[in-house]
Amino acid sequence: MSDASVANTLRRPRAARKTSSLAAQPMAVDPGSVSIDTTYLESLLGYNARRAALAVIGVFLQRMAPYGLRPVDFSVLTLIAHNPGITSRQICAALDILPPNLVGMIKALDKRGLIERRTHPTDRRAQGLHLSPEGKKLQKSAQGTATKLESDVASRLSADELDTLKSLLRRVYLP
């Protein structure tokens, strides 16, 4: 299942989902009139992190569609842009991606003409990844879009609150 379909499935209200004829039968209780207790879920870090991620990813997918980029594609291009000559192994370590999963992404970015593979200067077995001129242009535009969308989705937080949130989240996933 793609990132978009996961996000949409988890975020879409039940009425907006496609339903079978059996599921389309009227319910005995109006779901809008029932109060749902989410207190326990809201006490969980994972639940809150996932809900926040879904909110951001939904906007990200919309705004990155013109570039043809998924979140992981954007992350890979951005790492290459900011670290010319980076290897696939380094990208896997930085993004916590399994090597077999990165191979297809690199091939797709190469096929689109966004990256170039060059012999690594210190390890002849490895290839350094660089953005092509077209890749640089696309990544720069996409990065501007990402910066703007981050500002938009975090508009209810002050700059200090946003910095604190990002710092606390990094403490959860970094060693």
Steps between C-alpha positions, in 0.01 A plus 500: 500500500642844413561781750205687348255214530610429859461864592163526329369177649598603849383859471182483295173498696309172468227662287758604238641148458371265234260258662337176399123487459476325839707769671292771333190398700379769742647470849274473804707764682601830344883497531503880519298495822727256686786648700822307437745471789852525358665593831717189522611522136586866544724405794719291265806647329457275196137598449579872517809467281302304239210748500742791457686313225175428315404867513836604354520216246154581364607855416841378381350254251273771360771760460769263370272340239609753232860388557411131493664450839400281792639582845782246468593625150519855634716382791740314271532794259554739790774284651673485160460876452652580839763221482627469141673166451305327778477123458192283506626341821519842667148586384368171640662574837376861511139417408479153656418342164586142408745485205268294275230766544738781404618328180166554324478861615849576369418333168178702469676830581776410252244412232334840553839663441512651850819335624838397367715213624873561511790289619563572867835676547619280789308173450501368143234242591252774592328760289456855615159649428464854365206702378486569129430859393131404465512331842650812660225716355221263610646447848544874556138568404374206707704614799341844478157335490591280799616801700173681428282200582683447830422860587136451403439176691679628811327838497333434837840464667742778585851474359628399846228235539583356158871486581422329832269248333760408237771472765285273718406278206866461402572386856249218449651359179870592520735295718 
